[in-house]
Structures are given as structure tokens and as C-alpha cells.
């Protein structure tokens, strides 16, 4: 990992400096799409430092997975609690079938994965029994939005895509694109654009919002 990546990946930089640089970060809309409540079993892939607990209104179980040991240690120290677990490793199919989540969160993850790895993960989550929603959020290239695109280009993730590229991943994974929307990192002051996708196992109607 480069020095640049190490600096950006430090919990203080990620949680404090990055939001200031991009004009603030507010993931309320992402968690509204996830729709977790007191009955939900949540799997958070790429959980990072545990910021999900700033937004989740309730859950029965929460399981965070991330390959960054520093982030996991920070989450265990600062975002622990009853029915909350963190594991420093990749999510496996056996985990999904054992945990049987109802909600899967992929926040800031897909733009770090190749097409093949992203489709594999999406398909694995979508085929698991009990999953009714997969919510994703990723930095995205948007025509004409030069500052946001520059920051997207500088992102640690090597697979930032245009909107259609992300949607194609969901289709290849045989998931229903219930909704997709471009949002600012913060609804009032955000200077960076993200794509939020609300995905479901393929059944029922499709709603698309630009």
C-alpha cells in the first residue's frame, strides 16, 4: 500500500479530514434505502470504522466485515455494542448462509472491486435466503461534473465507473435495480457526487429514479 493510501485510510483522516474536504458527508439517504429496523439482520461489507452506527435506527444483529485491521480495531473500540460483531476478512458464502441477513450494506465498496469480484459479491448476497435489500453507495463519474470527477479519479478505489457501469454489475448479478440515484456527499454542502443503488433479489417491479 502506498503512503498516499495509508494516509487516506487512517481513521482520523477518513472520519474527520475527508468529510471536510468534500464539503461534508451525510449518508442518511443511503440508510433510508437500506430500511433496517429492530427486526433486521444487517451485514455491512467494507464496514470500515463503524460509521454505520451513526445512521442505523435499529437492528437485531449487525455483522461488519472489512480487510483493514486498523479500521476494524477502531470500530471494535468506538462502535461496539450488543449483537454487534466485526471480522477482519473477506465475506464468504458460508458467512451469508450462516448469518442469514435481511439487509446487506455495501457502502463505498464496489468501486474498489473489479467487475468480476463485484458481480460475484452481489450475486452471493442476492442469492442468500432472507435478503430483501442490498444498498450500495459509490463515487461515480458524472458528465460535466469536473471537480467531483477529479476527486473520483483520485479515490483509492481503482474501479470508479459511470452510472451505467455500476448498473451493469447489478444486472449481471441478476439483481433487480429497484432504485438508483445520484446524490451529493452532503445534501446542502457536498461537493462530491455518489451513486446510490437499491437492489433486491429479482422479483416484483422496478423503479428507477435519476
HELIX and SHEET records of a PDB file:
HELIX    1   1 UNK A    3  UNK A    9  1                                   7    
HELIX    2   2 UNK A   11  UNK A   12  1                                   2    
HELIX    3   3 UNK A   13  UNK A   17  3                                   5    
HELIX    4   4 UNK A   18  UNK A   21  1                                   4    
HELIX    5   5 UNK A   28  UNK A   34  1                                   7    
HELIX    6   6 UNK A   51  UNK A   54  5                                   4    
HELIX    7   7 UNK A   69  UNK A   78  1                                  10    
HELIX    8   8 UNK A   93  UNK A   99  1                                   7    
HELIX    9   9 UNK A  110  UNK A  112  5                                   3    
HELIX   10  10 UNK A  115  UNK A  126  1                                  12    
HELIX   11  11 UNK A  146  UNK A  154  1                                   9    
HELIX   12  12 UNK A  163  UNK A  172  1                                  10    
SHEET    1   A 6 UNK A  84  UNK A  87  0                                        
SHEET    2   A 6 UNK A  61  UNK A  65  1                                        
SHEET    3   A 6 UNK A  41  UNK A  45  1                                        
SHEET    4   A 6 UNK A 103  UNK A 107  1                                        
SHEET    5   A 6 UNK A 133  UNK A 141  1                                        
SHEET    6   A 6 UNK A 161  UNK A 162  1                                        
SHEET    1   B 7 UNK A  84  UNK A  87  0                                        
SHEET    2   B 7 UNK A  61  UNK A  65  1                                        
SHEET    3   B 7 UNK A  41  UNK A  45  1                                        
SHEET    4   B 7 UNK A 103  UNK A 107  1                                        
SHEET    5   B 7 UNK A 133  UNK A 141  1                                        
SHEET    6   B 7 UNK A 193  UNK A 201 -1                                        
SHEET    7   B 7 UNK A 175  UNK A 184 -1                                        
END                                                                             
